[in-house]
Amino acid sequence: MPRIVKKREAIKYCHQHDILKEYLEFYGSEVLSMLYTEFNIDEAKEVWQEEAVEKAREDFSMEIARKALAKGLTPEFIQEIIGLDLETIQGLSK
C-alpha cells in the first residue's frame, strides 16, 4: 500500500473514531498537506531558532514595559518607545 494512501487512511480512521475529530474537520487538508511535505530537520531548526528569538524579544519588551509603567511612564510613551500595542501595555498595569 503506498504511503499516501496510508496517510489518508490514518486521517480517516482518526475522524471515524473521534480522535481529534473536530480538529481534523477544520484542519484535515492542512494536516494531509503537511504529511506530504518532506520533513527537513535543518529547516525546522532554523524556524525554531527564529521563533525562540522572537519570543525572547517579546518577553524582553514586556519586561521593559512593566518596569517603565512601575516608574510612572505613560502607556502612550512606552508604546512610542518600545512599539508594543497600547492594549498590551495597558494590560500589564492590571
N, CA, C and O atoms as a GROMACS GRO file, in nm:
protein
  376
    1MET      N    1   0.086  -0.119   0.000
    1MET     CA    2   0.000   0.000   0.000
    1MET      C    3   0.090   0.125   0.000
    1MET      O    4   0.178   0.136   0.085
    2PRO      N    5   0.069   0.217  -0.094
    2PRO     CA    6   0.151   0.339  -0.098
    2PRO      C    7   0.136   0.422   0.029
    2PRO      O    8   0.033   0.419   0.096
    3ARG      N    9   0.242   0.497   0.060
    3ARG     CA   10   0.242   0.579   0.182
    3ARG      C   11   0.132   0.683   0.181
    3ARG      O   12   0.075   0.712   0.287
    4ILE      N   13   0.099   0.739   0.065
    4ILE     CA   14  -0.005   0.842   0.056
    4ILE      C   15  -0.139   0.786   0.102
    4ILE      O   16  -0.212   0.850   0.176
    5VAL      N   17  -0.169   0.666   0.057
    5VAL     CA   18  -0.296   0.603   0.095
    5VAL      C   19  -0.298   0.580   0.246
    5VAL      O   20  -0.401   0.604   0.310
    6LYS      N   21  -0.188   0.535   0.302
    6LYS     CA   22  -0.181   0.512   0.447
    6LYS      C   23  -0.208   0.641   0.524
    6LYS      O   24  -0.275   0.639   0.627
    7LYS      N   25  -0.156   0.751   0.476
    7LYS     CA   26  -0.177   0.880   0.543
    7LYS      C   27  -0.324   0.920   0.540
    7LYS      O   28  -0.380   0.964   0.640
    8ARG      N   29  -0.384   0.904   0.423
    8ARG     CA   30  -0.528   0.936   0.412
    8ARG      C   31  -0.610   0.844   0.501
    8ARG      O   32  -0.704   0.888   0.567
    9GLU      N   33  -0.574   0.717   0.502
    9GLU     CA   34  -0.646   0.620   0.584
    9GLU      C   35  -0.631   0.652   0.732
    9GLU      O   36  -0.725   0.635   0.809
   10ALA      N   37  -0.514   0.698   0.773
   10ALA     CA   38  -0.491   0.734   0.912
   10ALA      C   39  -0.580   0.851   0.953
   10ALA      O   40  -0.639   0.850   1.061
   11ILE      N   41  -0.592   0.950   0.868
   11ILE     CA   42  -0.678   1.064   0.897
   11ILE      C   43  -0.824   1.020   0.900
   11ILE      O   44  -0.900   1.062   0.987
   12LYS      N   45  -0.862   0.937   0.805
   12LYS     CA   46  -1.000   0.887   0.801
   12LYS      C   47  -1.030   0.805   0.928
   12LYS      O   48  -1.137   0.820   0.987
   13TYR      N   49  -0.936   0.721   0.970
   13TYR     CA   50  -0.954   0.639   1.091
   13TYR      C   51  -0.973   0.729   1.213
   13TYR      O   52  -1.064   0.706   1.293
   14CYS      N   53  -0.888   0.829   1.227
   14CYS     CA   54  -0.899   0.922   1.340
   14CYS      C   55  -1.035   0.990   1.341
   14CYS      O   56  -1.099   1.003   1.445
   15HIS      N   57  -1.079   1.034   1.225
   15HIS     CA   58  -1.208   1.102   1.214
   15HIS      C   59  -1.322   1.009   1.253
   15HIS      O   60  -1.412   1.049   1.326
   16GLN      N   61  -1.319   0.886   1.205
   16GLN     CA   62  -1.425   0.789   1.233
   16GLN      C   63  -1.430   0.748   1.380
   16GLN      O   64  -1.536   0.712   1.432
   17HIS      N   65  -1.316   0.752   1.447
   17HIS     CA   66  -1.309   0.707   1.586
   17HIS      C   67  -1.299   0.824   1.685
   17HIS      O   68  -1.253   0.808   1.798
   18ASP      N   69  -1.343   0.940   1.641
   18ASP     CA   70  -1.345   1.061   1.725
   18ASP      C   71  -1.210   1.095   1.786
   18ASP      O   72  -1.202   1.145   1.898
   19ILE      N   73  -1.104   1.068   1.714
   19ILE     CA   74  -0.970   1.105   1.758
   19ILE      C   75  -0.938   1.236   1.688
   19ILE      O   76  -0.917   1.239   1.567
   20LEU      N   77  -0.934   1.343   1.764
   20LEU     CA   78  -0.909   1.477   1.709
   20LEU      C   79  -1.009   1.512   1.600
   20LEU      O   80  -0.976   1.583   1.505
   21LYS      N   81  -1.132   1.463   1.613
   21LYS     CA   82  -1.232   1.477   1.507
   21LYS      C   83  -1.256   1.622   1.468
   21LYS      O   84  -1.250   1.656   1.350
   22GLU      N   85  -1.283   1.709   1.566
   22GLU     CA   86  -1.311   1.849   1.535
   22GLU      C   87  -1.190   1.917   1.473
   22GLU      O   88  -1.204   1.995   1.379
   23TYR      N   89  -1.073   1.887   1.525
   23TYR     CA   90  -0.950   1.945   1.470
   23TYR      C   91  -0.932   1.903   1.325
   23TYR      O   92  -0.904   1.986   1.238
   24LEU      N   93  -0.949   1.774   1.299
   24LEU     CA   94  -0.930   1.725   1.162
   24LEU      C   95  -1.038   1.773   1.067
   24LEU      O   96  -1.012   1.789   0.948
   25GLU      N   97  -1.159   1.796   1.117
   25GLU     CA   98  -1.264   1.850   1.031
   25GLU      C   99  -1.224   1.989   0.983
   25GLU      O  100  -1.250   2.026   0.868
   26PHE      N  101  -1.161   2.065   1.072
   26PHE     CA  102  -1.124   2.202   1.038
   26PHE      C  103  -0.990   2.208   0.964
   26PHE      O  104  -0.976   2.283   0.868
   27TYR      N  105  -0.891   2.129   1.010
   27TYR     CA  106  -0.755   2.138   0.957
   27TYR      C  107  -0.711   2.014   0.878
   27TYR      O  108  -0.592   2.000   0.848
   28GLY      N  109  -0.802   1.925   0.846
   28GLY     CA  110  -0.765   1.800   0.781
   28GLY      C  111  -0.682   1.816   0.656
   28GLY      O  112  -0.584   1.745   0.638
   29SER      N  113  -0.718   1.909   0.569
   29SER     CA  114  -0.642   1.926   0.445
   29SER      C  115  -0.501   1.978   0.474
   29SER      O  116  -0.406   1.941   0.406
   30GLU      N  117  -0.489   2.066   0.575
   30GLU     CA  118  -0.356   2.114   0.612
   30GLU      C  119  -0.270   2.002   0.667
   30GLU      O  120  -0.152   1.990   0.634
   31VAL      N  121  -0.331   1.919   0.752
   31VAL     CA  122  -0.258   1.805   0.810
   31VAL      C  123  -0.210   1.714   0.698
   31VAL      O  124  -0.094   1.672   0.697
   32LEU      N  125  -0.297   1.683   0.606
   32LEU     CA  126  -0.260   1.597   0.494
   32LEU      C  127  -0.149   1.661   0.412
   32LEU      O  128  -0.055   1.593   0.372
   33SER      N  129  -0.159   1.788   0.387
   33SER     CA  130  -0.056   1.860   0.313
   33SER      C  131   0.079   1.854   0.385
   33SER      O  132   0.183   1.834   0.323
   34MET      N  133   0.074   1.869   0.517
   34MET     CA  134   0.198   1.862   0.596
   34MET      C  135   0.257   1.722   0.591
   34MET      O  136   0.379   1.706   0.588
   35LEU      N  137   0.172   1.621   0.590
   35LEU     CA  138   0.221   1.483   0.584
   35LEU      C  139   0.290   1.455   0.451
   35LEU      O  140   0.382   1.374   0.445
   36TYR      N  141   0.245   1.521   0.344
   36TYR     CA  142   0.305   1.501   0.212
   36TYR      C  143   0.437   1.576   0.197
   36TYR      O  144   0.521   1.540   0.114
   37THR      N  145   0.454   1.680   0.276
   37THR     CA  146   0.576   1.761   0.267
   37THR      C  147   0.691   1.688   0.334
   37THR      O  148   0.676   1.636   0.445
   38GLU      N  149   0.802   1.684   0.269
   38GLU     CA  150   0.918   1.617   0.324
   38GLU      C  151   0.973   1.698   0.442
   38GLU      O  152   0.993   1.818   0.430
   39PHE      N  153   0.996   1.631   0.551
   39PHE     CA  154   1.048   1.697   0.671
   39PHE      C  155   1.197   1.721   0.654
   39PHE      O  156   1.272   1.631   0.616
   40ASN      N  157   1.239   1.843   0.684
   40ASN     CA  158   1.380   1.879   0.674
   40ASN      C  159   1.423   1.932   0.810
   40ASN      O  160   1.381   2.040   0.851
   41ILE      N  161   1.507   1.858   0.880
   41ILE     CA  162   1.546   1.893   1.017
   41ILE      C  163   1.621   2.027   1.021
   41ILE      O  164   1.604   2.103   1.116
   42ASP      N  165   1.701   2.056   0.921
   42ASP     CA  166   1.776   2.182   0.921
   42ASP      C  167   1.680   2.302   0.909
   42ASP      O  168   1.697   2.403   0.977
   43GLU      N  169   1.580   2.289   0.822
   43GLU     CA  170   1.482   2.396   0.809
   43GLU      C  171   1.400   2.410   0.937
   43GLU      O  172   1.368   2.521   0.980
   44ALA      N  173   1.366   2.298   0.997
   44ALA     CA  174   1.289   2.300   1.122
   44ALA      C  175   1.369   2.369   1.232
   44ALA      O  176   1.314   2.450   1.307
   45LYS      N  177   1.496   2.339   1.243
   45LYS     CA  178   1.582   2.403   1.344
   45LYS      C  179   1.587   2.554   1.323
   45LYS      O  180   1.582   2.631   1.419
   46GLU      N  181   1.598   2.595   1.197
   46GLU     CA  182   1.603   2.737   1.166
   46GLU      C  183   1.474   2.807   1.208
   46GLU      O  184   1.478   2.916   1.266
   47VAL      N  185   1.361   2.745   1.181
   47VAL     CA  186   1.232   2.802   1.221
   47VAL      C  187   1.222   2.809   1.372
   47VAL      O  188   1.176   2.909   1.427
   48TRP      N  189   1.264   2.702   1.441
   48TRP     CA  190   1.259   2.700   1.588
   48TRP      C  191   1.346   2.811   1.646
   48TRP      O  192   1.308   2.876   1.743
   49GLN      N  193   1.463   2.832   1.586
   49GLN     CA  194   1.552   2.939   1.633
   49GLN      C  195   1.488   3.076   1.614
   49GLN      O  196   1.490   3.159   1.705
   50GLU      N  197   1.430   3.098   1.498
   50GLU     CA  198   1.365   3.226   1.470
   50GLU      C  199   1.250   3.250   1.568
   50GLU      O  200   1.232   3.361   1.617
   51GLU      N  201   1.173   3.146   1.596
   51GLU     CA  202   1.062   3.159   1.690
   51GLU      C  203   1.114   3.188   1.831
   51GLU      O  204   1.054   3.267   1.904
   52ALA      N  205   1.222   3.124   1.870
   52ALA     CA  206   1.280   3.146   2.003
   52ALA      C  207   1.330   3.290   2.018
   52ALA      O  208   1.310   3.353   2.121
   53VAL      N  209   1.396   3.340   1.915
   53VAL     CA  210   1.446   3.477   1.917
   53VAL      C  211   1.330   3.575   1.927
   53VAL      O  212   1.335   3.670   2.005
   54GLU      N  213   1.225   3.553   1.849
   54GLU     CA  214   1.108   3.641   1.852
   54GLU      C  215   1.042   3.639   1.989
   54GLU      O  216   1.002   3.744   2.040
   55LYS      N  217   1.030   3.521   2.048
   55LYS     CA  218   0.970   3.508   2.182
   55LYS      C  219   1.054   3.581   2.285
   55LYS      O  220   1.000   3.649   2.372
   56ALA      N  221   1.186   3.569   2.277
   56ALA     CA  222   1.276   3.638   2.370
   56ALA      C  223   1.262   3.789   2.356
   56ALA      O  224   1.261   3.861   2.456
   57ARG      N  225   1.252   3.838   2.233
   57ARG     CA  226   1.234   3.983   2.211
   57ARG      C  227   1.102   4.031   2.271
   57ARG      O  228   1.096   4.136   2.335
   58GLU      N  229   0.998   3.952   2.250
   58GLU     CA  230   0.867   3.988   2.302
   58GLU      C  231   0.869   3.990   2.456
   58GLU      O  232   0.817   4.082   2.518
   59ASP      N  233   0.928   3.887   2.515
   59ASP     CA  234   0.939   3.881   2.661
   59ASP      C  235   1.018   3.999   2.716
   59ASP      O  236   0.982   4.058   2.818
   60PHE      N  237   1.127   4.034   2.648
   60PHE     CA  238   1.211   4.145   2.690
   60PHE      C  239   1.133   4.277   2.682
   60PHE      O  240   1.139   4.359   2.773
   61SER      N  241   1.061   4.296   2.572
   61SER     CA  242   0.981   4.418   2.555
   61SER      C  243   0.875   4.430   2.664
   61SER      O  244   0.851   4.538   2.717
   62MET      N  245   0.812   4.318   2.696
   62MET     CA  246   0.709   4.319   2.800
   62MET      C  247   0.770   4.354   2.936
   62MET      O  248   0.710   4.428   3.014
   63GLU      N  249   0.887   4.299   2.964
   63GLU     CA  250   0.952   4.327   3.092
   63GLU      C  251   0.991   4.475   3.101
   63GLU      O  252   0.973   4.537   3.206
   64ILE      N  253   1.044   4.530   2.995
   64ILE     CA  254   1.079   4.673   2.993
   64ILE      C  255   0.954   4.758   3.012
   64ILE      O  256   0.955   4.856   3.086
   65ALA      N  257   0.846   4.720   2.945
   65ALA     CA  258   0.720   4.794   2.958
   65ALA      C  259   0.668   4.789   3.102
   65ALA      O  260   0.622   4.890   3.154
   66ARG      N  261   0.676   4.672   3.166
   66ARG     CA  262   0.633   4.660   3.306
   66ARG      C  263   0.714   4.753   3.396
   66ARG      O  264   0.658   4.824   3.480
   67LYS      N  265   0.843   4.753   3.376
   67LYS     CA  266   0.931   4.837   3.459
   67LYS      C  267   0.904   4.986   3.432
   67LYS      O  268   0.904   5.066   3.525
   68ALA      N  269   0.880   5.021   3.307
   68ALA     CA  270   0.852   5.160   3.273
   68ALA      C  271   0.720   5.206   3.335
   68ALA      O  272   0.709   5.318   3.384
   69LEU      N  273   0.620   5.117   3.333
   69LEU     CA  274   0.492   5.151   3.398
   69LEU      C  275   0.512   5.170   3.549
   69LEU      O  276   0.454   5.261   3.608
   70ALA      N  277   0.592   5.083   3.609
   70ALA     CA  278   0.617   5.092   3.753
   70ALA      C  279   0.687   5.223   3.789
   70ALA      O  280   0.672   5.273   3.900
   71LYS      N  281   0.765   5.278   3.695
   71LYS     CA  282   0.834   5.405   3.717
   71LYS      C  283   0.745   5.525   3.686
   71LYS      O  284   0.788   5.640   3.703
   72GLY      N  285   0.621   5.498   3.641
   72GLY     CA  286   0.527   5.606   3.618
   72GLY      C  287   0.518   5.660   3.477
   72GLY      O  288   0.452   5.760   3.454
   73LEU      N  289   0.585   5.594   3.383
   73LEU     CA  290   0.575   5.640   3.244
   73LEU      C  291   0.437   5.606   3.189
   73LEU      O  292   0.376   5.507   3.229
   74THR      N  293   0.388   5.688   3.098
   74THR     CA  294   0.254   5.666   3.043
   74THR      C  295   0.257   5.552   2.941
   74THR      O  296   0.359   5.531   2.875
   75PRO      N  297   0.146   5.479   2.928
   75PRO     CA  298   0.140   5.373   2.827
   75PRO      C  299   0.166   5.426   2.685
   75PRO      O  300   0.226   5.357   2.604
   76GLU      N  301   0.121   5.548   2.657
   76GLU     CA  302   0.142   5.606   2.524
   76GLU      C  303   0.291   5.628   2.496
   76GLU      O  304   0.338   5.603   2.385
   77PHE      N  305   0.364   5.676   2.598
   77PHE     CA  306   0.507   5.699   2.582
   77PHE      C  307   0.580   5.565   2.563
   77PHE      O  308   0.669   5.553   2.479
   78ILE      N  309   0.541   5.466   2.641
   78ILE     CA  310   0.602   5.334   2.630
   78ILE      C  311   0.575   5.275   2.492
   78ILE      O  312   0.664   5.215   2.431
   79GLN      N  313   0.454   5.293   2.443
   79GLN     CA  314   0.419   5.244   2.309
   79GLN      C  315   0.509   5.308   2.204
   79GLN      O  316   0.559   5.240   2.114
   80GLU      N  317   0.529   5.437   2.216
   80GLU     CA  318   0.612   5.509   2.120
   80GLU      C  319   0.756   5.459   2.121
   80GLU      O  320   0.818   5.446   2.016
   81ILE      N  321   0.809   5.431   2.240
   81ILE     CA  322   0.949   5.390   2.253
   81ILE      C  323   0.969   5.242   2.218
   81ILE      O  324   1.060   5.207   2.143
   82ILE      N  325   0.883   5.155   2.272
   82ILE     CA  326   0.903   5.011   2.258
   82ILE      C  327   0.833   4.954   2.136
   82ILE      O  328   0.884   4.862   2.073
   83GLY      N  329   0.716   5.008   2.103
   83GLY     CA  330   0.645   4.960   1.986
   83GLY      C  331   0.537   4.857   2.015
   83GLY      O  332   0.471   4.809   1.922
   84LEU      N  333   0.518   4.823   2.141
   84LEU     CA  334   0.408   4.732   2.176
   84LEU      C  335   0.275   4.804   2.154
   84LEU      O  336   0.269   4.926   2.160
   85ASP      N  337   0.169   4.727   2.130
   85ASP     CA  338   0.040   4.792   2.113
   85ASP      C  339  -0.013   4.840   2.249
   85ASP      O  340   0.019   4.783   2.353
   86LEU      N  341  -0.093   4.943   2.245
   86LEU     CA  342  -0.141   5.011   2.365
   86LEU      C  343  -0.220   4.917   2.456
   86LEU      O  344  -0.205   4.922   2.578
   87GLU      N  345  -0.303   4.832   2.399
   87GLU     CA  346  -0.382   4.737   2.479
   87GLU      C  347  -0.293   4.645   2.561
   87GLU      O  348  -0.320   4.619   2.678
   88THR      N  349  -0.187   4.596   2.499
   88THR     CA  350  -0.093   4.507   2.569
   88THR      C  351  -0.028   4.580   2.686
   88THR      O  352  -0.019   4.526   2.796
   89ILE      N  353   0.015   4.701   2.662
   89ILE     CA  354   0.081   4.780   2.766
   89ILE      C  355  -0.017   4.808   2.879
   89ILE      O  356   0.018   4.793   2.996
   90GLN      N  357  -0.137   4.848   2.846
   90GLN     CA  358  -0.236   4.877   2.949
   90GLN      C  359  -0.271   4.752   3.028
   90GLN      O  360  -0.301   4.760   3.147
   91GLY      N  361  -0.269   4.635   2.962
   91GLY     CA  362  -0.296   4.510   3.030
   91GLY      C  363  -0.187   4.473   3.130
   91GLY      O  364  -0.212   4.399   3.225
   92LEU      N  365  -0.069   4.524   3.109
   92LEU     CA  366   0.041   4.494   3.202
   92LEU      C  367   0.025   4.566   3.334
   92LEU      O  368   0.078   4.521   3.436
   93SER      N  369  -0.046   4.676   3.334
   93SER     CA  370  -0.060   4.753   3.456
   93SER      C  371  -0.170   4.699   3.547
   93SER      O  372  -0.188   4.748   3.658
   94LYS      N  373  -0.244   4.599   3.500
   94LYS     CA  374  -0.353   4.544   3.580
   94LYS      C  375  -0.307   4.431   3.666
   94LYS      O  376  -0.387   4.373   3.740
   0.00000   0.00000   0.00000
